[in-house]
């Protein structure tokens, strides 16, 4: 057991790499800002007492792009049953906006640089006079700091050394979690995980096996998802892997495939098409799943009687894994037994450490995104 509430099944082909384990020990020992944010000693740049007044709100709106929004969305979606507040997320540009003039929002406007064009545009269009606002941005002269000053709004400083996709356990993800009424301390699972030898060994073996598949020219990481509550978590993971590793003509393309819908579209390709994919199965137990109405089931399909939707999903997942095994298609599997802060914190830690180790093995910098910056500069040139 490497997690408390997750059953993890690693790739069938298990590779070992002592260099990866040595490098993991080094990054954990050096504790850069990203690694520090995963642990319980990390100091938030917001004061819990100071933000108590913002917890009275019922309606919250988070305005941000990419990692400034995806982490909070993952938290909200994964733990929605525990959250009594209403959260909406504005994470793209629209040609037409739904403007709710009656509702008073607490807006969370998040951008590390404070100059993200889409965030500036969305904030400009959506913020109303009666709204309250909290800005999370670097402690530098930028557009959002100027706007916050003009609106006399609260500013929380974004740690300059933690990029958006790695910021989920810093103030970027934890301030929204606090406002959702969640226990932010329980997300901080790094200290517990690194004491677990099984976790370390499984993490390193998982990365070594992934690199083995990449060397076999399997560049597509397809996530077979059976859990609607985890869609935003997987969107966060998609950015983490793609943006961190896609450099120097290298990288892994993460593709999210939602089941069982995709059984009826792309599964045929996964099973019998080109062989440049490896897979991750993602499933979560749902104890309160709705049951089949027995009276409406004909005798030809008696096997469906007394079954819940969750039982059918689980059967489909297990059946697909069995077929993958028979066809020697590489996969690993995550089964979520309980959705809570601790479980999600463990997943965040695993995926972040995995990404940093993969970057080390691929010899790329996991923390930058140089070509994305080129598009930002080119856009600005066109608009001037």
Secondary structure in CASP SS format (residue, H / E / C, confidence):
PFRMAT SS
TARGET T0000
AUTHOR 0000-0000-0000
METHOD secondary structure of the structure
MODEL  1
X C 1.00
X C 1.00
X C 1.00
X C 1.00
X C 1.00
X E 1.00
X E 1.00
X E 1.00
X E 1.00
X C 1.00
X C 1.00
X C 1.00
X C 1.00
X C 1.00
X C 1.00
X C 1.00
X C 1.00
X H 1.00
X H 1.00
X H 1.00
X H 1.00
X H 1.00
X H 1.00
X H 1.00
X H 1.00
X H 1.00
X H 1.00
X H 1.00
X H 1.00
X H 1.00
X C 1.00
X C 1.00
X H 1.00
X H 1.00
X H 1.00
X H 1.00
X H 1.00
X C 1.00
X C 1.00
X C 1.00
X C 1.00
X C 1.00
X C 1.00
X C 1.00
X C 1.00
X C 1.00
X C 1.00
X C 1.00
X C 1.00
X C 1.00
X C 1.00
X H 1.00
X H 1.00
X H 1.00
X H 1.00
X H 1.00
X C 1.00
X C 1.00
X E 1.00
X E 1.00
X E 1.00
X E 1.00
X E 1.00
X C 1.00
X C 1.00
X C 1.00
X H 1.00
X H 1.00
X H 1.00
X H 1.00
X H 1.00
X H 1.00
X H 1.00
X H 1.00
X H 1.00
X H 1.00
X H 1.00
X H 1.00
X C 1.00
X H 1.00
X H 1.00
X H 1.00
X C 1.00
X C 1.00
X C 1.00
X E 1.00
X E 1.00
X E 1.00
X E 1.00
X E 1.00
X C 1.00
X C 1.00
X C 1.00
X C 1.00
X C 1.00
X C 1.00
X C 1.00
X C 1.00
X C 1.00
X C 1.00
X C 1.00
X C 1.00
X C 1.00
X C 1.00
X C 1.00
X E 1.00
X E 1.00
X E 1.00
X E 1.00
X E 1.00
X C 1.00
X C 1.00
X C 1.00
X C 1.00
X C 1.00
X C 1.00
X H 1.00
X H 1.00
X H 1.00
X H 1.00
X H 1.00
X H 1.00
X H 1.00
X H 1.00
X H 1.00
X H 1.00
X C 1.00
X C 1.00
X C 1.00
X C 1.00
X C 1.00
X E 1.00
X E 1.00
X E 1.00
X E 1.00
X E 1.00
X E 1.00
X C 1.00
X C 1.00
X C 1.00
X C 1.00
X C 1.00
X H 1.00
X H 1.00
X H 1.00
X H 1.00
X H 1.00
X H 1.00
X H 1.00
X H 1.00
X H 1.00
X C 1.00
X C 1.00
X E 1.00
X E 1.00
X E 1.00
X E 1.00
X C 1.00
X C 1.00
X C 1.00
X C 1.00
X C 1.00
X C 1.00
X H 1.00
X H 1.00
X H 1.00
X C 1.00
X C 1.00
X C 1.00
X C 1.00
X H 1.00
X H 1.00
X H 1.00
X H 1.00
X H 1.00
X H 1.00
X H 1.00
X H 1.00
X H 1.00
X C 1.00
X C 1.00
X C 1.00
X C 1.00
X H 1.00
X H 1.00
X H 1.00
X H 1.00
X C 1.00
X C 1.00
X H 1.00
X H 1.00
X H 1.00
X H 1.00
X C 1.00
X C 1.00
X C 1.00
X H 1.00
X H 1.00
X H 1.00
X H 1.00
X H 1.00
X H 1.00
X H 1.00
X H 1.00
X H 1.00
X H 1.00
X H 1.00
X H 1.00
X H 1.00
X H 1.00
X H 1.00
X H 1.00
X H 1.00
X H 1.00
X H 1.00
X C 1.00
X C 1.00
X C 1.00
X C 1.00
X E 1.00
X E 1.00
X E 1.00
X E 1.00
X E 1.00
X E 1.00
X C 1.00
X C 1.00
X H 1.00
X H 1.00
X H 1.00
X H 1.00
X H 1.00
X H 1.00
X H 1.00
X H 1.00
X H 1.00
X H 1.00
X H 1.00
X H 1.00
X H 1.00
X H 1.00
X H 1.00
X H 1.00
X H 1.00
X H 1.00
X C 1.00
X C 1.00
X C 1.00
X C 1.00
X C 1.00
X C 1.00
X C 1.00
X E 1.00
X E 1.00
X E 1.00
X E 1.00
X E 1.00
X E 1.00
X C 1.00
X C 1.00
X H 1.00
X H 1.00
X H 1.00
X H 1.00
X C 1.00
X C 1.00
X H 1.00
X H 1.00
X H 1.00
X H 1.00
X H 1.00
X H 1.00
X C 1.00
X C 1.00
X C 1.00
X C 1.00
X E 1.00
X E 1.00
X E 1.00
X E 1.00
X E 1.00
X E 1.00
X E 1.00
X E 1.00
X C 1.00
X C 1.00
X C 1.00
X C 1.00
X C 1.00
X C 1.00
X E 1.00
X C 1.00
X C 1.00
X H 1.00
X H 1.00
X H 1.00
X C 1.00
X C 1.00
X H 1.00
X H 1.00
X H 1.00
X H 1.00
X H 1.00
X H 1.00
X C 1.00
X C 1.00
X C 1.00
X E 1.00
X H 1.00
X H 1.00
X H 1.00
X H 1.00
X H 1.00
X H 1.00
X H 1.00
X H 1.00
X H 1.00
X H 1.00
X H 1.00
X H 1.00
X H 1.00
X H 1.00
X H 1.00
X H 1.00
X H 1.00
X H 1.00
X C 1.00
X C 1.00
X C 1.00
X C 1.00
X E 1.00
X E 1.00
X E 1.00
X E 1.00
X E 1.00
X E 1.00
X C 1.00
X C 1.00
X C 1.00
X C 1.00
X H 1.00
X H 1.00
X H 1.00
X H 1.00
X H 1.00
X H 1.00
X H 1.00
X H 1.00
X H 1.00
X H 1.00
X H 1.00
X H 1.00
X H 1.00
X H 1.00
X H 1.00
X H 1.00
X H 1.00
X H 1.00
X H 1.00
X H 1.00
X H 1.00
X H 1.00
X C 1.00
X C 1.00
X C 1.00
X C 1.00
X C 1.00
X C 1.00
X C 1.00
X H 1.00
X H 1.00
X H 1.00
X H 1.00
X H 1.00
X H 1.00
X H 1.00
X H 1.00
X H 1.00
X H 1.00
X H 1.00
X H 1.00
X H 1.00
X H 1.00
X C 1.00
END
